[in-house]
């Protein structure tokens, strides 16, 4: 629909990339004195002092977060924890980050690199300064709503360190409430990106800068309060760090900061060395690039692990288009969204060290590495999120090949997050904008030894949460009818993916209809990938029920618990949609669930019966996907044996297949179903259940497996509508099956014209 944009002349100045530290130093004004210590200074710190200072720095970051949360009045901060903070060294390398929105701090160092290069001479970086920015091409956030305040810390006239605080501001201007324009073809109808500008100079708040930024917003009181909360968080961090330096000395504290990053790097590199080298590939899609588009837009990833280093190669990703793009910061955030909790979950998040362990390869001007002036207003929940899905899938397959890391393996978690913005007159008669954060209650992916956790949250915000319902209703002009877990929303597998929630709300207390803006991926094609033959989690689904009888139902003392009870007409909402919501209309939202792990036919029948009894799996799915017949709450063993045998024969075109009760012990496992066995050619991939040989290790074995393709609507329980409701592509369920025993090796939902691959 939209042609790729050419970069605006001169826009390269407003781009930030990681630099070798020597190159960065060379670009800093020589009059700016830096506090530096020798690279090995941390080695001389005794263990007790190191641990005391390290934990004190950790606690300072936590205190910064608590300060921001207590001072802010915005629902995204106070209720959903959509914010973060960091402490960085003198060059901007991140020493410690928070456990909130990890994507936000994945770009904080980029902003500091830019400030050092472009602000150290004019207007200068001095004690008492703080910089405001919401320019994702510079860093310091993923889209314009992510507004950061970044503060240098000086000790004895030398730049010692930086603190930063960032949160999602509810509205920072632009053509549409909430600042994202779903019909945008470039950034100029979105909020204005602001490169770093001094908001505090010499300790004094600059009213002209604050006023000019706040003036853009439809919610100026919220924006001003959030900015002041970020300033307060930085002030707390600076006071605490100054006290730490006063007690232990600047050189000692700095040496600990450097060692923290070195230790994190060393631990991650040691972990990578323990994993066999290899390469893993995955492809994902963005649906509907803007209002009016019905296309699929590809993001491609090949992850290569060599020794103690990772390379994330996104070559082959489609050109930037519409409003689904993210700049370099979003691509990098997509990597960190997945890498931190999955591969480095037990390593201190000293990301300045962790980020030394990988490279990013990408073509500029693509969906997840967009050049200015691409539209990027919803980058975090569009291409950045889609990038993290691919990274999580490839990391899961990488870790599955390591016996030591297998307990950490996790299928896809909440593969799509939808933003719903409601704007209108609130119950107090005041114009307002509100965001729904219910989608935080998504399903986590299954693991090799357990089911995914139901309504656990989302991977990018480890401490995220769905807001309290009463607080939602207090702040916004609507009434929540229900919030519950949805049956069949978790991906099927030997271990089931976690269920996601649904919520339904109606306007309440407002005299006029409200405007609704919906943007989210994963409706035509489920994005929570399963692993080792597990099926993807359920697709996202949003709808508006027009002309309900909610007034009559409530007057009669009845609270409806289903869309059918509401009456009215169901209107399915596309990936990018702007519409009015009448006073008698109801909004239904449902994010995606977690992916499954392992072949569903290997799930314990009693676990399936328990899921049916608990309303987590429907009786239909129990029979058609798991092959389990449940009668009167109990497993019918004979019918189940027949059902599973029939499903296995269908996979093998009526051949019976033979599968062992317990998989073979593999000296080099690839996952629950595949292993590498020794042969004269240097190793072959074999089935752990029947020892069928597929081909040489390290090659695409797709020609040696059986491929089964089905309609998604009929084959994936919980799917409500056909993919053609959203896109003009034929989307199918494709299963890869062992031809020897019929074990399901991989399951994916893809466009029918995507080439099959087992790489």
MIMI-544276 format. One record per residue: z negated, y negated, x of N, C-alpha, C in turn; residue in three letters. Coordinates in steps of 0.05 Angstrom, whole numbers, plus 5000, padded with zeros to 4 digits. Layout:
BEGIN
ZYXZYXZYXala;...
END
This chain:
BEGIN
500050245016500050005000500049755017unk;498249745037498049505054499149565082unk;500549375093501649415120499549365141unk;499649505164497649455185497849155194unk;495549045199495448765207495748735237unk;497148525245497248455274494748295280unk;493548345304491348175312492047885313unk;490147715305490547425306490347345336unk;492147165344492147075371489446955379unk;488447045402485846945411483447105401unk;483947295383481647445371480347625391unk;481747685414480647865434478047745446unk;477747485445475347355454472947435438unk;473447495412471247565394471047865391unk;471548015413471248305412469348385435unk;467748585430465848675450466148975454unk;466049055479466149335487464049385509unk;463149625512461449685535462849625561unk;461349525580462449465607460749595628unk;461949665651460249735673458349505679unk;455849565685453849355688454549155710unk;455949255731456749065752458748865742unk;460648955725462548775713461248575694unk;459248665679457848485661456348275677unk;455048355698453548155715455447945725unk;457848025733459747835744460747635724unk;460447685698461347505678459147325667unk;456747355677454447185668454346945686unk;453646715674453346465689451346515711unk;452046455736450146505758447646335757unk;447546125741445145965738443046105721unk;443946315706442046465689440746675707unk;438146655712436746835730435847085714unk;436447315724435747565712433447695726unk;431647815711429547975723430548265726unk;430748345751431848615756429948765776unk;430049025774428549195793430549395804unk;429749535825431449735837431949965817unk;434150085820434950305801432950525800unk;431650585823429750805825426850715823unk;426350465814423650355813421850525795unk;422950635775421250795756420151045769unk;421351145790420451385803417651355815unk;416951105822414351055835412151015815unk;412751005789410650955769409151225764unk;406451215765404951465761405251545732unk;405051815726405551925699403851795678unk;401251735683399551625663400451345655unk;400951175675401850905669404550915654unk;406251085663408851105649408551175620unk;406951375614406651455586405251235569unk;403351105581401950885566403850665559unk;405350575579407250355574409550435556unk;410550685560412750785543411850795514unk;409550895508408650915481407950635470unk;407150455487406550185477409250045469unk;411350085484413949975477414850095450unk;414450345447415250485422413650365399unk;411050315403409450215381410149925374unk;411149775395411949495390414349495372unk;416249675376418649685359417749745330unk;415949935327414950005300413649765287unk;412049615302410749375291412749165283unk;414949135298417048955291418149035264unk;418649295260419749385234417849335211unk;415249385215413349335194413149035187unk;413448865207413348575202415748495185unk;418148595193420548535178420248625149unk;419248865145419148975118417148825101unk;414948745113412848605097413648315090unk;415248195108416047915102418447895084unk;420148095084422648085068422048115039unk;423747995022423448034994425848184982unk;427648284999430048414989429648714985unk;430748804963430349084955431449274976unk;433649214989434749385009432849435032unk;431249225039429349245060426749375050unk;425649255029422949335021422949615007unk;425149684994425149934979426850154992unk;429050075005430850285015430850305046unk;429450125060429250135089431950105103unk;433649935092436249885104436049665124unk;434849725147434449525168433849675194unk;433749525216432849655241432249435262unk;431549525286430549335306430749485333unk;430649325355430949445381429749265402unk;428949395424428149255449430149335470unk;431249135484433349185504432449065530unk;433749155552433149045578434648785582unk;434548675606435748405610438748395606unk;440048625609442948635605443748735577unk;441848795560442448875533442349175528unk;441949335549441749625545439349685527unk;439749855507437549905488435550095499unk;433049995502430850145513429550315491unk;429250205467427950345445428950225419unk;429750405400430650315374428950445353unk;429250335328427650435306428950675292unk;427450785274428251035260429350965232unk;430450735228431450655202434450685202unk;435950475198438950495198439950495226unk;440450735237441150765265443850645272unk;445650625252448250495258447950205265unk;445950065253445649785258444949735288unk;443249895299442449845327444449975346unk;446350135336448350245354450250035365unk;450149795353451949585362450349345373unk;447749365374446149125382446749055411unk;447049255428447549205456450249055460unk;452249135442454848995444454548695439unk;452948625420452548335414451248195438unk;449348325451447948205474449948185497unk;451548385502453648365522455348115517unk;456048075492457847845485456347575490unk;453847565482452247325485452047255515unk;451547455531451247405560453847305572unk;456147405563458747325574459647055563unk;458946995538460146765524458246535517unk;455646585521453746375515451946305538unk;452146445561450346385583450946115596unk;453446035595454145765607453845545586unk;454945595562455045395541454745535514unk;452545485500450545275503448145355521unk;448345595534446145685551444245865537unk;442846025552440846215542438146135555unk;436246045539433845935549431346045534unk;429046005546426546095534426245965506unk;425346125487424946025460427346035442unk;429746125453432146135437432246385420unk;433746375398434446615383437346565373unk;438846785372441646765363442046925337unk;443546805319444246935294447247025296unk;447747265286450547355284450947555262unk;453247545249454047755230457047825234unk;457847815260460647865267460848155278unk;461948335262462048615271463848665295unk;465748485299467448515323465948455348unk;463948285346462248215369460148425373unk;459148545351456948735351454648625335unk;452448765336450148675321450248735292unk;451848925284452149005256454849125251unk;455149245227457549395221459349255201unk;458249075185459848895168458248635165unk;459448445151458348175151455648155138unk;455048335120452348325108450148395128unk;450848555148448948625169448548385187unk;446448235183445947995198443648035218unk;444147975243442248025264441147765275unk;438647765283437547545299436547675325unk;437547565347437147685373435847475391unk;433747565406432147365420431747455449unk;432347275469431747335497428747285502unk;427747435522424947395531425047325560unk;423847105567423747005595420947045606unk;420847135631418347165646418647015672unk;416946805676417146645701419946545706unk;421246455685423946335688426246525690unk;425646785689427746985691428147125664unk;430647185657431147335632430247625636unk;428147695622426847955626427848165606unk;428248095581428948295561429948155536unk;430648315516431548215490430148375468unk;429548235446428848375421430948305400unk;431048475380433048425359431948535333unk;432748415311432148515284434548475267unk;435148665250437548645233437048785207unk;438248675186438148805160440548735143unk;441048885122443248835104442348615085unk;443748385086443248165068444848205042unk;443748155020444948234994447548094989unk;447747844997450247694993450447475014unk;452647475028453047265049455647115045unk;456547105020458846945013461347125009unk;463646995008466147135002466947104973unk;469147224967470347194940468847344918unk;467447554925466147724905463147754910unk;461647784888458747824891458148074909unk;456248044927455748254946457348234971unk;459348054971460947974995463248165002unk;463548394990465748574995467848544973unk;470348504981472548474963474148734962unk;474048874940475349134939478349124938unk;479448884934482348844935483248704961unk;481448684980482048525004484248665021unk;485948495032487948585052487248485080unk;485348305081484448205107481648085103unk;480447985125477747895124477347635110unk;479547495104479247215095478347185066unk;478247405050477047385024474247515024unk;473347595047470647705050468847485061unk;466347565066464547375079465547295107unk;464847055115465746955141464047095163unk;465347215183463847325206463047105225unk;460547095232459446885249458846985277unk;460246905297459546985325456746865331unk;455346975352452646885358452446585361unk;450546475346449946185345446946145346unk;446045945360443145895362442045805336unk;440245975325438745895301435945785308unk;435045865332432545755343433145655371unk;432445415376433045295403430345195414unk;429545305436427045225449424645265431unk;424745465414422445525396422545385370unk;424545205365424745055340427045155323unk;426445215298428545295279430545075274unk;433145135277435244935272435944935243unk;435044735228435444725200438444705193unk;440044575209442844555203444244825204unk;443544985224444645255226443745435203unk;441145425197440145585175441445505148unk;441545245143442645145118445645225115unk;447145205137450045265135450445555129unk;448745725140449046015135448146085106unk;445845985099444646055072446445945050unk;447745715055449345575035451545755024unk;452445955040454646125032453946325010unk;451346375007450446604991449946534962unk;450446734945449746714916446746774912unk;445446884933442646944932441246804955unk;441246534956440346394980437346444986unk;435746474965432846514969432346784983unk;433846994976433547244989434547235018unk;436747105023437847085049435946935068unk;434946705058433146545075430646705082unk;429546845062427146995067427647225087unk;429947355085430547575103430947465132unk;432247235135432647125161429947045174unk;428246935158425546855168423947105175unk;424347325160423047575167424047685193unk;426647665198427747755224426647585247unk;426447325243425247155263422347235268unk;420847285247418147375251417847635266unk;419747825260419648085274420148045304unk;422047865311422547805339420147675352unk;418847495338416547355349414347555355unk;413947745337411847955342412648115367unk;415148195368415948355391415648205417unk;416247945417416047785442413147755450unk;411347705431408547665437407347925449unk;408048155437406948405446408048485473unk;410648435478411748495504410548305526unk;410148055519408947865538406147955546unk;404648055526401948155532402048405550unk;404048575545404348815561405048745590unk;406748545594407448455620405048325634unk;403548175619401248045631399248245641unk;399048475628397048675636398048845659unk;400648925658401549115678403448995699unk;404448755694406348635713409148675704unk;410848475709413648485700415148715713unk;414748755739416248965753415549235743unk;413049285737412149545727413249605700unk;413149405682414149445655417149485655unk;418549325672421449365673422149635685unk;420649725705421249985717420850205696unk;418850175679418550375658420850365638unk;421750125631424050105613426450245624unk;427050205650429350335662428950635662unk;426550725669426051015670426251145642unk;425450995621425651105594428551175588unk;430350995595433251045590434251275608unk;433351275633434251485651433251765642unk;430751775632429552025623431052125599unk;431651945580433152035556435852135564unk;437151995582439852085591439552365605unk;437552395621437252655635436752885617unk;435052835596434553045577436953125561unk;438552925552440952995537442953135555unk;443253045580445153175598444353465603unk;441753515607440753785611441353965587unk;441153845563441753995538444754065537unk;446353875545449253925544450054135564unk;448854145587449554345607449054625597unk;447054655579446254915569448255025548unk;450154855539452054935519454755005532unk;456055225524458655285536460655065531unk;462255015551464354805548466254895526unk;467454695514469354755493470454505479unk;472154545459473354325444473354405415unk;472654205398472454255369473854025355unk;475354085334476853875320476253875290unk;476553645278476153615249477753375239unk;478553385214480053175201478653095176unk;478352835171477252735146479152525134unk;478452435110480152255096478552045082unk;479651795082478751585064480451585040unk;479251555016480751554991480951274980unk;483351204972483850934960482950714978unk;484850604993484250395013483450125000unk;484150084975483449844960484049884931unk;483249694914483849714886486949734883unk;487849934868490649974864491950184882unk;490650254904491650464921490850734911unk;492550944915491951214908492551404931unk;492151314955492851474978490451594992unk;491051775011489051885029489751785057unk;487651705072488051585098486351735118unk;487651835138486552035156484851915179unk;482652055185481152005209481052275224unk;481952285249482052525265480052515288unk;478852745294476952755316477353015331unk;477452995358477153225375474753165394unk;472753335392470353315409470653515432unk;470453415456470653585480468053565496unk;466953795502464453805518465153925545unk;464753775566465153875594462753815610unk;461454025619459053995635456853855620unk;456053615629453953465616454953215602unk;457553225593458752995581460353065557unk;460452875537461952905513464152695512unk;466452765500468552575494469252605465unk;469052385451469852365423472552225422unk;474652385416477352285416478452265388unk;478952015379479851965352482851905351unk;484251985371487151955371488452095347unk;490351965334491552085310490451975284unk;488451795286487451665262489451465251unk;489551445225491551265212491050975218unk;493150805216492950515220491050395200unk;489850165208488050025190489549935165unk;488149935143489449875117487349805096unk;488049625078486249565056483549465065unk;481449555052478749455058476849675067unk;477949905076476350135084475850145114unk;476449935129476449945158473649885169unk;473349965194471049865210472049805238unk;470849605251471649545279470349755297unk;470649705323469649895344466649955339unk;465149755331462249795326461750015305unk;463550025285463250235264463850515274unk;465850535291466550795303464150895320unk;463150715336460850785353458350855337unk;457950705315455750765297456051035284unk;458551105277459051365265458251595284unk;458651555310457751755329454751765330unk;453451535331450551525334449151625308unk;450351565285449251675260448651965262unk;450452115274450152415275448852505300unk;449552385323448552485349445452455351unk;444352225342441552185345439852395331unk;440152435305438452635291439152925298unk;441652985303442453265306442153365335unk;443353225353443253315381440953205397unk;439852975389437752845404435252795387unk;434852965367432652915348429952935361unk;429653085383427053105397427052955423unk;428952785428429152625452428552335444unk;426852195459426351915452428951755449unk;429151595428431651455422431851205440unk;431951245465432551035485435551035488unk;436950915469439750965466441450845489unk;440350655504441750565528442250785548unk;440550995548440951225565442651435552unk;442151475526443651685511446651625510unk;447351365507450151295505451751315531unk;450351365553451751415578452951695579unk;452151865560452952145560455452205545unk;456751995534459252045520461251815523unk;463751875519465951685518467251685491unk;468351455483469951435459472851375467unk;474651525455477551485459478751425432unk;480251205430481351125404483550925408unk;485450925390487550725389486550485373unk;486950245384486150005369488049965345unk;486949835325488549785301488550025282unk;486650195284486350435266484050395247unk;483750575228481750545207478950505218unk;478250655239475550625249475450485276unk;477550345283477550165307479349935301unk;478749795279480549595268480349335284unk;482549205286482648945300482548715279unk;481548495288481448255271484348175263unk;484848105238482948035216482848245194unk;482548505201482348705181480048665162unk;480248755137478048745118476048965125unk;473548895129471449085138468849055122unk;469048935098466648865083464949105076unk;466049345075464349575068464649785090unk;464849695115465249885138463150105140unk;460550045136458550255140458850495121unk;459650445096459850665077462750755074unk;464550645089467350745088468050895114unk;469550765132470550925155468350985175unk;466250825177464050895195462651145185unk;462151165159460851405148462651645150unk;465351605144467151835147467351925176unk;467151745195467051825223464651995229unk;462351915218459952075223460152355212unk;461552395189461852655178463352845198unk;465452735210466952895229465352955254unk;463852755263462152795287460053005281unk;458752995257456653185250457853465248unk;460253495237461453765235462053875262unk;463253715280463853815306461353865323unk;459353695320456853755335455554005324unk;455654055298454554295287455854545298unk;458454545301459854775312459354795342unk;459054575356458354575384455654705388unk;453654615372450954725376450655005366unk;452355095347452255365337453055565359unk;454355475380455155645402452855685422unk;450555555417448255565435445955695421unk;444955925432442656065420440255875419unk;439955715440437655535441437755315420unk;440155215414440354995395440955085367unk;441355335362442055435335440155335314unk;437455335319435655235297436154935290unk;437554785306438154505300440754465285unk;442354675283444954655270444554585240unk;446254405230446054325203448754265192unk;449354365168451854295155451854005146unk;454053915134454353635127452253545107unk;451253295111449253175094450352935079unk;450252935053451152705037453652575049unk;455852715046458252635060459552375049unk;458552275028459652015017457451865004unk;457451605010455351424998456851204983unk;456251174958457650974942455950724939unk;457150494943455850244938456550154909unk;454450094894454849984867453449714866unk;454949504861453849234860454049144831unk;451849034821451748924794451048634795unk;452748464782452348174783452448064755unk;450647874749450647754723448147584720unk;447347544695444947394688442647604686unk;440547554701438347754701436447704677unk;434347864676432547854653430847594652unk;431047434673429647174674431546944669unk;434047014662436046804656437246674681unk;437046814704437946704729440246874739unk;442446744749444646904761443647064785unk;444547314787443547484808445447704815unk;445047824839446548044849444648264857unk;445148514849443448734858445148964866unk;444049124885445349364894443749604885unk;445149824878443750074872443450234897unk;441050314903440450474927439650754920unk;440150834895439451114886440951324903unk;443251244913444851444929443451524954unk;441151404961439651494984438651774980unk;438451864955437352134949439552334949unk;440952364971443052564974441952824984unk;443653024985442753294994443253335024unk;441353465037441753535066443153795068unk;444553825091446054075095444354315101unk;445354555095443954795101443954845131unk;442055015140441755095168442055395170unk;442355505194442755795197440555965186unk;438155855183435856015174434555905149unk;435655705136434355585113436255425096unk;435555375071437155215053436854915061unk;438854755054438554475058436554355038unk;435254145046433154025030434453865007unk;433453904983434553764960433653464960unk;435553294952435053004951433352904974unk;434252984998432652925023433252645033unk;435652535028436252275038439052275050unk;439452105070442052085083441652085113unk;443452205127443152235156443051975171unk;444651765164444551525180441951365179unk;440351405158437851255156435651455154unk;434551555176432551765175430151705158unk;429351445157427051365140427951225115unk;430451265107431451145082430151285058unk;430251145036429151265011430451134987unk;430451284965431351174940429150994929unk;429850754919427750564910426050674887unk;423750574885421950634862423350534836unk;423350694816424750624791423550384778unk;420950374777419650144764420349874779unk;420449894805421149654821424049574816unk;425849774813428649714807428749554780unk;427349664760427549534734426149264734unk;424149224750422848964752424748754765unk;426248844785427948654800430648604787unk;431648794771434448784762434648824732unk;436748724719436948734690438048994679unk;436749214685437549464674435249654670unk;435649854653433650054647434750324657unk;433150474673433950734683433250944663unk;435251094653434751304634433851564647unk;435151624670434151864684435051844713unk;433551984730434352044757433452334762unk;435352504769434752794771436652924790unk;435953164799437753324815439853464798unk;442253474808444553574793445153864801unk;445354034781446054314785448754344800unk;448954534818451454604833452354374851unk;450654184857451553964875451254044905unk;449754254910449454354938451654554944unk;452754544968454854734976453855014977unk;455455204967454655484967454755594996unk;453055795001453055925027450856135028unk;450756285051448556465055445956305053unk;446056055062443955855057445255625043unk;444055545020445255345003444755065012unk;446754885009446454605014444554474995unk;443254255003441354114986442753974963unk;441453974940442453834916442253534920unk;444053384907443853094906443053014878unk;442152764875441152674850443352534834unk;442852504808444452324792442552114780unk;443651884772442051684758443851564737unk;442551484715443951364693442351114684unk;443750894681442350644674444050484653unk;442650314639443950144619442949854623unk;444649654617443749384618441349334600unk;439449174610437049134594435848854601unk;435348694581434148434586436048214592unk;438648284595440648084600442148014575unk;442847764571444247684546447247734546unk;448347794570451247814573451948064588unk;454448154584455448384601455248314630unk;455048514647454848474676457348574689unk;457848474713460148564729459348784747unk;460849004748460249224766462449264786unk;461649314811463549374833462749634845unk;464649824846464150094855465850154880unk;464750244901466250324924464950554938unk;466450774940465351014953467551214958unk;467051394977468951594985468051864974unk;469652074979468852344973468852424944unk;470552294928470852364899473052564894unk;475352514908477552704905477152944923unk;475652914944475353124964472453114975unk;470953324970468153324980468053295010unk;466253125020466153055048463853185063unk;462053325050459853455064460753735073unk;461653755097462854005107460754225108unk;461654465100460054705105460554815133unk;458854995142459255115169459155415166unk;460655555185460555845187461255985161unk;463055875146463855995120462455885096unk;460555705100459255565078461155365065unk;460755325039462655145025461654855026unk;463454665024462654385024460754325001unk;459154115005457454014983459153894961unk;457853854939459253744915460453474920unk;462553414906463853154908462152944894unk;462652694902461352464889462752414862unk;461252294843462452234817460952004804unk;462551804796461451574781462951544755unk;461551454735462851414709461351194693unk;462751074674461650894655462051004627unk;459951034611460151124584460250874566unk;462550844554463050604538462150634509unk;460850424499460050424470458050634463unk;455950664478453850864472452250774448unk;450650964439448750904417445950874428unk;445750754452443150734466441150574450unk;441950364436440050204421438850364398unk;440550514384439550684362437750904372unk;438551024395436951244406434151154414unk;434050924427431450824436429750734412unk;431150614392429650534368428450774354unk;429751004356428751244343426751394361unk;426151284384424151404402425351624419unk;427951634422429251844438430351734464unk;429751854486430951784512433051994518unk;435551914519437652114523437452234552unk;438152484555438052614581440752724590unk;442852654576445552734584447552534574unk;449952534587451952344579452952414551unk;452952674544453752754517451952634495unk;449352624501447452514481447952214477unk;449052084497449451794495451551724474unk;453451914469455651844452457651674467unk;459451554453461351374466463551514481unk;465051364497467351474511466951464541unk;467551684555467151704584469551584599unk;468951394617470951274634470251344663unk;471951514676471551594704472151354721unk;470351294740470751064758471951154784unk;474051024793475451094817473851014842unk;475051064865473651004890473250704894unk;475150544886474850254888475450134861unk;473350034848473749944821471949704815unk;473049504801471549274791471849264761unk;469649254747469849264717467349134705unk;467549084680465248974665463749194651unk;461149164650459349354638458149214614unk;458749304590457749184565454849254560unk;453649114541450849164535450349434523unk;452449564512452149834501453350044519unk;453949974544455150164562452950274581unk;453550514591451650644610453150714636unk;451850684658452950734685451750994695unk;453451184703452551444715453551454743unk;451751504762452451524790451451794802unk;452951904820452252164831453452194859unk;451852174880452952214907453352514913unk;454552564936455152834944452652984954unk;452753254951450653424961451153524989unk;449353684999449553795026451354035027unk;452554085051454354315055452654575058unk;453954795053452655055056453155175084unk;451555375091451855515117452155815112unk;454355925122454756215120456156295095unk;457256535095458756645072456956665048unk;457756555025456056575000455556854992unk;457357044999456857334991454557455007unk;453657315028451457415044448757295035unk;448757135014446157025005444557234991unk;441957234995440157424982440457384951unk;441057604937441357574908438857464894unk;436557534904434057434892433857124896unk;434857024918434956734922436756604902unk;439056734897440956624877439656624849unk;438256834842436856844816434756624814unk;433356574836431356364836432656094832unk;435056054845436455804841437355764812unk;438255984800439055964771436655894754unk;434356024759431955964744430955684747unk;431355574771430455304777432455084770unk;434755164759436854974752438354854775unk;438254984798439754894822442555004823unk;442955244812445655374812446055464783unk;448455424773449155514746449655814746unk;449355934723449856224720452756284726unk;454556094719457356134725457856134755unk;456655944770456955944799455756184812unk;453556284801452256524812454256754811unk;455756784790457657004787460256954802unk;461356714800464056674810464156614840unk;461956504850461856424879460056614895unk;457756674885455856854899456157144892unk;457557204870457857484861455357604851unk;453457444840450857534831450757504801unk;450057724787449657714759446657704753unk;445857494737443057464730442857494700unk;441157684692440657724663437657704658unk;436957534639434157484631432457414655unk;433657254673432257164697432057354720unk;433257594717433057794738435857874748unk;435957964773438458044784439258324773unk;441658344762442858594754444158714779unk;442758904793443659004819446359134817unk;446859294797449459434795451759244790unk;451359064771453458864765453958684790unk;451758624804452058454828453658604850unk;453158864854454659014874457559024866unk;458159064840460959064831462258794835unk;460758584828461858314829462458234858unk;460658294877461158224904463458384916unk;463558634909465858794919468458694908unk;468558604883470958494872471758234885unk;469858064891470457814905471557864933unk;470358064947471258124974474058244973unk;474558424953477258534951479358314945unk;478558114929480457904923481157744948unk;479257714966479757584991481757735008unk;481858005005483458185022485758305006unk;486558174984488758284968488258574960unk;485858624950485058884939484359094960unk;484459024986483359215006480359195005unk;478859425008475959425005474559275027unk;475359295052473859165074471259315079unk;470259285103467759415111466159225127unk;463759165118462058965132459359095138unk;458359045162455759145171453558985157unk;451259115153448958985141447858765159unk;448058805185446958615204449058555224unk;449558295231451658235250450958335278unk;452958375294452558465321451158255338unk;449458335356448258145375450358055394unk;450757795395452957685412451757565437unk;452957645460452157515485453157225485unk;455357165471456256895468457156845440unk;455256775422455956715394457456455391unk;459156445372460456195364459256085339unk;458456255320456956175297455856435284unk;455156425259453956665246455956895243unk;458556835245460557045240462357105264unk;462556925283464456965305462956975331unk;464057125350462957145377465257185397unk;464557135422466457185444465657445458unk;467557635460466957885473468757905498unk;467758045518469258075543471658265539unk;473858185552476158365553477658305579unk;479858445583481258425608482458155612unk;482858005590484157735592482157515596unk;479557575597477657365601476057295576unk;476257435555474657385531476357355506unk;475357475484476757465459474757395437unk;475757265416474157195393474157445374unk;471757525365471457755348469657695325unk;469857855304468057835281465457975287unk;463257845282460657975287459958185266unk;461458195244460858375222462458635223unk;464858615235466558855236468058895263unk;467558715282468758725308471758695308unk;472858575287475758525287476358315308unk;478458355324479258175346481357985336unk;480857725340482657515330484657415351unk;483757395376485457285397483857175419unk;485157055439483756955463481756735456unk;479556735470477556525467478756265475unk;477956045461478955785468481655715456unk;482755885439485255825426484855805396unk;486855695382486855675353487555955342unk;485656085328486056355319487056365290unk;488156145281488856125252490956335244unk;492756415262494756605255493656885252unk;491156925260489957195259487957225236unk;487657015220485757035197487457035171unk;486057115150487357105123486556845110unk;488456705098487956445085488156475055unk;486156375041486056385012485956095002unk;487756014984487855744974487555754944unk;485955564933485355554905485155264895unk;485355234869484954964858481954894860unk;481354654868478554574871477154574844unk;478454474824477154444798476154714787unk;477654924792476755184782474955334801unk;475155284827473855444847471155334857unk;470755074855468354944865466554854842unk;464454994837462654914814461554634818unk;461154494797460154214798462454014800unk;464854104804467153924804467853844776unk;467753584770468053494742470953434734unk;472453324753475253244747477053324769unk;479653324763481653394784481953174804unk;482753244828483053044849485152844842unk;487152914826489252734818488252504801unk;485752514792484452294778484252054797unk;484052104823483551904843485951844861unk;487252064870489352024890491952184882unk;494152094893496752234887497252444908unk;495352624912495552844931494453094918unk;495653314925494653574916492553664935unk;490053674926487753744942486854024934unk;486454204954485854484949483254574964unk;482154794955480054934969481455144987unk;481055125013482255315031480055475046unk;480155735043478155905056479556075077unk;478256105100479256275122477556525123unk;478856755122477557005117478157205140unk;476257365148476657575167478357795153unk;480657875165482258075152481158355154unk;479058385170477858655173475758715152unk;474058515146471858575128471758375105unk;473358165105473357975083471157765085unk;469757745107467757535110469057265111unk;467957075096468956805096468056655121unk;470056575138469456465164469256155163unk;470856035146470855745143471855675115unk;470755455105471555365078471855065079unk;474054955068474554675069476154585045unk;475854335038477354215016479254005030unk;481854055028483853905043486253855026unk;487953655034490553625021492253875027unk;493753965008495254205011497254195034unk;498153955042500053935064498653905091unk;496053915093494753915119495054185132unk;496054205156496354465169493754615172unk;493754875168491355035172490755055201unk;488155055208487255065236484555185237unk;484055345259481355455264480555365292unk;481155115300480455015326477754885325unk;
END
